[in-house]
Amino acid sequence: GMNWSYSLERLPSPDLTNTHFVSVISHPRNTLESINVRVWSSLDSHAVRITGTSPVILYAEVTVGRAPVLDARVTAQIQAINQSGYMSAVTSTDLLDNGNGDPDLRRQDGIYSRYLTAGLNVEGRYTIKLTVTDNHGKAFAPLKVYGEPT
């Protein structure tokens, strides 16, 4: 996709009451340009005890068609609710695609990951909201991926 902008020029009116409505509708040129986000974790059970020595790893794969999206900003917002209904404060952390092995193993493969330890000290049910942005226009996907139709 491309960044785009629009402008509106206001025409004078005798009583200075022009009404303007702007409707923006966007969709990919074709389905190969759809942005896909797949999220999973290292957990194999829904009831676990998380410690510094056994953290949860959160993964998010971001693709356009079959091409990995590189240099995106992937942020997880984590919140817990305990059995009494108390909601913890939201904890935010960025997932990384840097290949440093902590826990991301391969740089620029479109799979972003992060150990989740901070803020996971409340017993209860956790919700994770994942946000993916273009990182101020830095994100991109290679134009062609091996095996993709021409």
Buried (B, 14 or more C-beta within 10 A) or exposed (E): EEEEEEEEEEEEEEEEEEEEEEEEEEEEEEEEEEBEBEBEEBEEEEEEEBEEEEBBBBBBBBBBBBBBBBBBBBBBEBBBBEEEEEEBEEBEBEBBBEEEEEBBEEEBEBBBBBBBBEBBEBEBEBEBEBEBEBBEEEBBBBEEBEEEEE
